[in-house]
Every structure is written in C-alpha cells, then in structure tokens.
Amino acid sequence: MEVAADTAALGLESSEVIGLRLARAATGSPKGAVEAWLMCSEKVVALAELQGLFLMGSLGRTPSQAAKGALKHYRKKVAANRRRLRKSV
C-alpha cells in the first residue's frame, strides 16, 4: 500500500508541476524556452542518477525497496521543481 500511495502522490505532484511548466512555456518568453529545455534535460539526468543508485545497490535488495527508492528519488526532484516554479507565480 505504501508504494501505491507514493505512486499516487507522485502523480498528483507531477501534474501540478506540469501545469506550472506549461503556463510558463505558453508565455513564449525566454523563461519559457529555458523551462522547455529543463523539462527534457532534467528527465535524462534524473534517470541517469536513478540508474547509478540501482547499480550501486542503493535502492535496496527487494523489488518493493527498489520501487520505494525510485519513487523517493523522483518525488524529491518533483518537489524541488514545484518549489522553484511556485516562487515565480
């Protein structure tokens, strides 16, 4: 149940970030272009970091632990983006 709850929370948090990013990108300003670049580049970096954690065994020994670790990793990234984007609203 914990993995399901964390997954649902990540989905809700991500949808807010997507909305904030789309609002910024829709302005057509240079900040919007930077945000579009960040949307893509941050995903590549986050995945590479997660792969490193997995290969080092830092996500745990069981599938459940690995899922929790992956969700924690992505939720931190989403939370940082949400804080950054909320400041500019």
FIKOLZA-1660 file (N, C-alpha, C; in steps of 0.1 Angstrom, whole numbers, plus 5000, padded with zeros to 4 digits):
% residues 89
   i   px   py   pz ch aa at
   1 5008 4988 5000  A  M  N
   1 5000 5000 5000  A  M CA
   1 5009 5013 5000  A  M  C
   2 5020 5012 5006  A  E  N
   2 5029 5024 5007  A  E CA
   2 5034 5028 4993  A  E  C
   3 5037 5018 4985  A  V  N
   3 5042 5020 4971  A  V CA
   3 5030 5027 4963  A  V  C
   4 5018 5021 4965  A  A  N
   4 5007 5027 4958  A  A CA
   4 5004 5041 4962  A  A  C
   5 5005 5044 4975  A  A  N
   5 5002 5057 4980  A  A CA
   5 5013 5067 4974  A  A  C
   6 5026 5063 4975  A  D  N
   6 5036 5071 4970  A  D CA
   6 5035 5074 4955  A  D  C
   7 5031 5063 4947  A  T  N
   7 5029 5065 4933  A  T CA
   7 5018 5075 4930  A  T  C
   8 5007 5074 4938  A  A  N
   8 4996 5083 4936  A  A CA
   8 5000 5098 4939  A  A  C
   9 5008 5099 4950  A  A  N
   9 5013 5112 4954  A  A CA
   9 5022 5118 4943  A  A  C
  10 5031 5110 4938  A  L  N
  10 5039 5114 4927  A  L CA
  10 5031 5119 4915  A  L  C
  11 5021 5112 4912  A  G  N
  11 5012 5116 4901  A  G CA
  11 5006 5129 4903  A  G  C
  12 5001 5131 4915  A  L  N
  12 4994 5144 4918  A  L CA
  12 5004 5156 4918  A  L  C
  13 5016 5153 4924  A  E  N
  13 5026 5164 4925  A  E CA
  13 5031 5167 4911  A  E  C
  14 5033 5157 4903  A  S  N
  14 5038 5159 4889  A  S CA
  14 5028 5166 4881  A  S  C
  15 5015 5164 4882  A  S  N
  15 5005 5171 4874  A  S CA
  15 5006 5186 4878  A  S  C
  16 5008 5190 4890  A  E  N
  16 5009 5204 4893  A  E CA
  16 5022 5210 4887  A  E  C
  17 5033 5203 4887  A  V  N
  17 5045 5208 4880  A  V CA
  17 5043 5209 4865  A  V  C
  18 5036 5200 4859  A  I  N
  18 5033 5200 4845  A  I CA
  18 5025 5213 4842  A  I  C
  19 5015 5215 4850  A  G  N
  19 5007 5227 4848  A  G CA
  19 5015 5240 4849  A  G  C
  20 5023 5241 4860  A  L  N
  20 5031 5253 4862  A  L CA
  20 5041 5255 4850  A  L  C
  21 5047 5244 4845  A  R  N
  21 5057 5245 4834  A  R CA
  21 5050 5249 4821  A  R  C
  22 5038 5243 4819  A  L  N
  22 5031 5247 4807  A  L CA
  22 5027 5261 4807  A  L  C
  23 5023 5266 4818  A  A  N
  23 5019 5280 4819  A  A CA
  23 5031 5289 4816  A  A  C
  24 5043 5285 4821  A  R  N
  24 5055 5293 4818  A  R CA
  24 5059 5292 4804  A  R  C
  25 5058 5280 4798  A  A  N
  25 5062 5278 4784  A  A CA
  25 5052 5285 4775  A  A  C
  26 5039 5286 4778  A  A  N
  26 5029 5293 4770  A  A CA
  26 5031 5308 4768  A  A  C
  27 5039 5314 4777  A  T  N
  27 5042 5328 4776  A  T CA
  27 5050 5332 4764  A  T  C
  28 5058 5322 4759  A  G  N
  28 5066 5325 4747  A  G CA
  28 5079 5333 4751  A  G  C
  29 5081 5335 4764  A  S  N
  29 5092 5343 4768  A  S CA
  29 5105 5334 4768  A  S  C
  30 5117 5341 4770  A  P  N
  30 5129 5333 4771  A  P CA
  30 5128 5323 4783  A  P  C
  31 5121 5327 4794  A  K  N
  31 5120 5318 4805  A  K CA
  31 5112 5306 4801  A  K  C
  32 5103 5307 4792  A  G  N
  32 5095 5296 4787  A  G CA
  32 5104 5286 4779  A  G  C
  33 5113 5292 4771  A  A  N
  33 5123 5283 4764  A  A CA
  33 5132 5276 4773  A  A  C
  34 5137 5283 4784  A  V  N
  34 5145 5276 4793  A  V CA
  34 5138 5265 4800  A  V  C
  35 5125 5268 4804  A  E  N
  35 5117 5257 4810  A  E CA
  35 5115 5245 4801  A  E  C
  36 5113 5247 4789  A  A  N
  36 5112 5236 4779  A  A CA
  36 5124 5228 4779  A  A  C
  37 5136 5234 4779  A  W  N
  37 5149 5227 4779  A  W CA
  37 5150 5219 4792  A  W  C
  38 5146 5226 4803  A  L  N
  38 5147 5219 4816  A  L CA
  38 5138 5207 4817  A  L  C
  39 5126 5208 4811  A  M  N
  39 5117 5196 4811  A  M CA
  39 5123 5184 4805  A  M  C
  40 5131 5186 4795  A  C  N
  40 5137 5174 4788  A  C CA
  40 5150 5170 4795  A  C  C
  41 5159 5180 4798  A  S  N
  41 5172 5176 4803  A  S CA
  41 5172 5171 4817  A  S  C
  42 5162 5176 4826  A  E  N
  42 5161 5171 4839  A  E CA
  42 5157 5156 4840  A  E  C
  43 5149 5152 4830  A  K  N
  43 5144 5138 4830  A  K CA
  43 5156 5129 4827  A  K  C
  44 5164 5133 4818  A  V  N
  44 5176 5125 4814  A  V CA
  44 5185 5123 4826  A  V  C
  45 5188 5135 4833  A  V  N
  45 5197 5135 4844  A  V CA
  45 5191 5126 4856  A  V  C
  46 5178 5128 4858  A  A  N
  46 5172 5120 4869  A  A CA
  46 5172 5105 4867  A  A  C
  47 5170 5101 4854  A  L  N
  47 5171 5087 4851  A  L CA
  47 5185 5082 4852  A  L  C
  48 5195 5089 4848  A  A  N
  48 5209 5085 4849  A  A CA
  48 5213 5084 4864  A  A  C
  49 5208 5093 4872  A  E  N
  49 5211 5092 4887  A  E CA
  49 5204 5080 4892  A  E  C
  50 5192 5077 4888  A  L  N
  50 5185 5065 4894  A  L CA
  50 5192 5053 4889  A  L  C
  51 5197 5052 4877  A  Q  N
  51 5204 5040 4872  A  Q CA
  51 5216 5038 4881  A  Q  C
  52 5223 5049 4884  A  G  N
  52 5235 5048 4892  A  G CA
  52 5232 5043 4906  A  G  C
  53 5221 5048 4912  A  L  N
  53 5217 5043 4925  A  L CA
  53 5214 5028 4924  A  L  C
  54 5207 5024 4914  A  F  N
  54 5203 5010 4912  A  F CA
  54 5216 5001 4911  A  F  C
  55 5225 5005 4902  A  L  N
  55 5237 4997 4900  A  L CA
  55 5246 4997 4913  A  L  C
  56 5246 5007 4921  A  M  N
  56 5253 5006 4934  A  M CA
  56 5246 4999 4945  A  M  C
  57 5234 4995 4942  A  G  N
  57 5226 4987 4952  A  G CA
  57 5220 4996 4963  A  G  C
  58 5219 5009 4960  A  S  N
  58 5214 5019 4970  A  S CA
  58 5199 5019 4971  A  S  C
  59 5192 5012 4962  A  L  N
  59 5178 5012 4962  A  L CA
  59 5172 5001 4971  A  L  C
  60 5180 4992 4975  A  G  N
  60 5175 4981 4984  A  G CA
  60 5177 4968 4977  A  G  C
  61 5173 4957 4984  A  R  N
  61 5175 4944 4979  A  R CA
  61 5163 4937 4973  A  R  C
  62 5151 4943 4976  A  T  N
  62 5139 4936 4972  A  T CA
  62 5132 4946 4962  A  T  C
  63 5123 4940 4953  A  P  N
  63 5116 4949 4944  A  P CA
  63 5108 4960 4951  A  P  C
  64 5102 4957 4962  A  S  N
  64 5095 4967 4970  A  S CA
  64 5104 4978 4974  A  S  C
  65 5116 4975 4979  A  Q  N
  65 5125 4985 4984  A  Q CA
  65 5130 4993 4972  A  Q  C
  66 5132 4987 4960  A  A  N
  66 5137 4994 4948  A  A CA
  66 5126 5004 4944  A  A  C
  67 5113 4999 4944  A  A  N
  67 5102 5008 4940  A  A CA
  67 5101 5020 4949  A  A  C
  68 5102 5018 4962  A  K  N
  68 5102 5029 4972  A  K CA
  68 5113 5038 4970  A  K  C
  69 5125 5033 4967  A  G  N
  69 5137 5041 4965  A  G CA
  69 5135 5050 4952  A  G  C
  70 5130 5044 4942  A  A  N
  70 5128 5051 4929  A  A CA
  70 5118 5062 4931  A  A  C
  71 5107 5059 4937  A  L  N
  71 5097 5069 4940  A  L CA
  71 5102 5080 4948  A  L  C
  72 5110 5077 4958  A  K  N
  72 5116 5087 4967  A  K CA
  72 5125 5097 4959  A  K  C
  73 5133 5090 4950  A  H  N
  73 5142 5098 4941  A  H CA
  73 5134 5108 4933  A  H  C
  74 5124 5103 4926  A  Y  N
  74 5116 5112 4917  A  Y CA
  74 5108 5122 4924  A  Y  C
  75 5103 5118 4936  A  R  N
  75 5095 5128 4944  A  R CA
  75 5103 5139 4948  A  R  C
  76 5116 5137 4951  A  K  N
  76 5125 5148 4955  A  K CA
  76 5127 5158 4944  A  K  C
  77 5128 5152 4932  A  K  N
  77 5130 5160 4920  A  K CA
  77 5118 5169 4917  A  K  C
  78 5106 5162 4918  A  V  N
  78 5094 5169 4915  A  V CA
  78 5091 5180 4926  A  V  C
  79 5094 5177 4938  A  A  N
  79 5092 5187 4949  A  A CA
  79 5101 5199 4947  A  A  C
  80 5113 5197 4943  A  A  N
  80 5123 5208 4940  A  A CA
  80 5117 5217 4929  A  A  C
  81 5112 5211 4918  A  N  N
  81 5107 5218 4907  A  N CA
  81 5094 5226 4911  A  N  C
  82 5086 5219 4919  A  R  N
  82 5074 5226 4924  A  R CA
  82 5077 5238 4932  A  R  C
  83 5087 5237 4941  A  R  N
  83 5091 5249 4949  A  R CA
  83 5096 5260 4940  A  R  C
  84 5104 5257 4931  A  R  N
  84 5110 5267 4922  A  R CA
  84 5100 5273 4914  A  R  C
  85 5091 5266 4908  A  L  N
  85 5080 5271 4899  A  L CA
  85 5070 5279 4907  A  L  C
  86 5067 5275 4919  A  R  N
  86 5057 5283 4927  A  R CA
  86 5062 5297 4931  A  R  C
  87 5075 5298 4933  A  K  N
  87 5081 5311 4936  A  K CA
  87 5078 5321 4925  A  K  C
  88 5078 5317 4913  A  S  N
  88 5076 5326 4902  A  S CA
  88 5062 5329 4898  A  S  C
  89 5052 5323 4905  A  V  N
  89 5038 5325 4902  A  V CA
  89 5033 5338 4909  A  V  C
% end
